[in-house]
């Protein structure tokens, strides 16, 4: 089992409950999307799985380990097996793209090799290969502040693919891309995860992208899972209820977002 949550809850310091009684099991190699309205708890769930946040209750197991029963050093080794894709990748503006991609393995390399790579890239071919999968091979030596938001998101994805983790957690990984590029990028990410046996969880506002690219969909609202289904089993009424009082999100940059009662694609 790649991850398991049993009755997991999360309350912030101000007392606001972000997640409540979450039960979720994900086998190694599964790929699933998390959808839901703004404030549903999608990012909180991913941060909890990344061990950035500690659950307030329940039992959490990641990659066959319980992270909050581990010592700090053991927990850091566990984190090195998890790849994080951020909506806005934390890339230093003046850093070269090749260095940003190679940073994916800093948690796996020795201190000496890590420091050397920051000064002189130690695996240019590896970075080139990861970037080429996302059509960024020609950006290898450019600075990050010379890239668009969508290009930076793809660099962040390339970094995680180079890292080759066992578990990938992606928080709105294609939000800055146009519809065509977003779909292509998710296809690449899903293909790489499937071919390498990586577990992939991605939160997405664009419901049509989630239904088209992921074999399992988690609907989250008010910090609770309201459905856990394959795309073909999701009914329009379930999406209406999930997004009640909020317009259903379409693919990024789409000029006319579909309404909640859209026809669900059969995958």
N, C-alpha and C positions, 0 to 999 in steps of 0.2 A: 504494500500500500504506500503510495507516494505521500499522501496526507490524510489525516483523519481528525475531525472535530466532533466532539460529543458534548452537547449542551453548552457550547462556548458562548460567553457573553463578553462585552467590552463596554466599559463606562469610562468616560473621560474625567479628568480631575475636577471639572466643574459640575459633575454629576450627570451630564447628558449621556444617555444610553445610545451608543452607536450600533451595537450588535446585541441580539438577544436570542438565546437558546438555538444557536446554529449547530445543526447536525449535517455533516458533509463528509463523504468518503470519496477519494479520488485515487484510482489505481495508477500505477506507474505507466507512463506513456499516453494517458488520456489527455484530450484537448477539450477545454470547455470555455465558454464565454459567460460573463456575468453582466446582466443587463438590469436596468431599473432607473427610476427617476433620480434627479439630483437630490443628494442627501439621503439616499437609500442605505448607504453604508458600504458601497463597492470599494472605495479607496481604503476605508478602515479595515475591511476584510483582507485586502492584499497586504497592507502594512502589518497586520497581525501575522499573516503567513510568512512575511519576510522577517519576523521577529523584531521589527521596529517598535511594535507595541506589544505589551504583555496582556493576555486575557484576564478579565476580572473574575471569571469563573469557568468551570468546565474543563475538559481535557483536550489538549492539542498535541498531535503527533506529526512530525515532519520527517520524511525520509527515514522512517523507523526509529526516530528518536524524539524524546520529549524535551524541546529546547530549554524550557525553564527549570528543568531538573539538572541541566548541565552546568559545568563551570564556565566562566567567561571565555577561556581559551578554546574549550570544546565547542561552545556555541559559535565562536568565530569560524571554526573549521566547518561547522554545519552551514553557515552563511555562504562560505566559498562554493558550496554545491548548489546554490540558488542564484539564478540570474534575474536581475531587476531591469525592466524596461520602463522608463519614466515618460510621462506625458511631455515634460520639458527636461530633457537629459541634462544632468549637472556637469556640463563640459566646460572647462576653462576657455574663455573666448580666444586667447592667443595660442592655445594648444593646437598642434597639427592633428589632422584626422587620423593619421597612422598611429600616433601615440595614444589617442583616445580609444581606438579599437584595441590596441595591445593591452591597455589597462584592464581589459576584461579578465586577464589572467594574473593580475598582481597578487590576488589572494592565494594563488597556487604556486607562484614562483618564490624562490629564495629572496631574501632582502637584497643581496648583491645584484641578482639578475633584474629585479624590479627597478632598482636605482639606475642600472645601466640602460634599461629600456626607456626610461624617462629622458636620458641624455642622447642615446643613439638607439633607434628601433632595432630590436634583436630578431624580429620575425616579420620582415616587410612582406614576404610572399604570403604568409598567413593572413595578415591584415588585408592585403590586396584581394585574396580569395573571398574573404567575408564580405568586403565592400562590393565586389563584382556581383555577388548574388543579388544585391539590392540596387544594381545599376549605378554604383558610385565609385567604380574602380578608378575613374579619372580625377577623383577628389583626394587621392591618397595623401598628398603633401600640402593640401590647402589648410588654412587656419579655420578653426570652428566658427569664428566670427564672420567669415566670408560666406557662410552657408545660410540657406533659408530655413525656416522652422521645420518644414517637411524633410529637408535633407538632414537636419540635426537629429530628427526622430529616427531616420534610417541609419545614421551613424550609431545611435544608441542601440538599435536592434543588431547591427553588425557586431558591436562590441560583445553583446550577449551570445551571439552565435559563435564568435571566436572563443569566448569563455567555455562553451560547451558544458553548461550545467546540467544537472539532473532534473531540475525544476525551474521553469520560467514563469515569472509573475509580471504581467504587462498591464500597466495602468494607462488606458487611453493611448495606445501606441501609435495611432494613425490620425489623431485629431487635427493635425496641421496639414494634412494632405488632401488633394482633390479626390473626388470619388474614384476615378480610374486608378490612380496611384495607390490609394488606400486599399482597394481590392487586391491589386497586384502584390502589394507588400504583405498583406495578411495571407495570401496564397503562399508566398515564399516562406513566411514564418511558420505556417502550418506544415508545409512540406518538409522543412528542415527538422521541425520537432518530431514529426511522424517517422521520418527516415532514420533519425538518431535515437528514437525511443525516449525523447524528453517529454516530461509532463508540462502542459501549457495551460495556464489560466490567464484570461485577458478580460479586463473590464472595458465595455464599449458603450458609448451613447448611441451609436448608429446601429439600430436594431436590425436593419436589412443586412448589414455586414456580418453581424453575429449569426443570423440565421443561415446565411449563405456559406460561411466558412468554418463553422464549428459544429461537431456532431452532438454536442451536449450543451444545453442552455440552462443557466441558473437565473431565475427571476428573483430579485431582491427588492424589498420595499420595507421602509421603516425598521431596518436592521434585522429583518427576518426573511428567510427563504420562503417564497410563496409558490414556486414550482421548480422542478428539476426534471427536464424533459428533453428528448430529441426534438429538433426543429419541426419535423413533420407532425408531431403530436400537439404542438402549441396552437390553441384556438384563438381567433381574434378577440373573443370575450376575455380571455386571460390577459392579453396585452392591454385591452381597455382598462381592466381592473388594476393592472400593474402601474399603468401610467395615468390613472385617474387624476384629474386636475392639472395634468401636465401634458403638453403636446408631445407625441411620440417623436423621438429623434431619428432623423434620416442620416444618410451618408454625409460626412463632412462636405461642406460647400455645395450641397444640393440646394437648388433654388426653391423647390417646392416640397417641403417635408410631407411624407404620407401621414394620413390620419391613423389612429389606433386600429381601426377596423379594416386594415389592408389585408389582401389575400396573402396568406402565409406561403412562402416558397416551399415546395416539397423537395427535400434533399435526400 
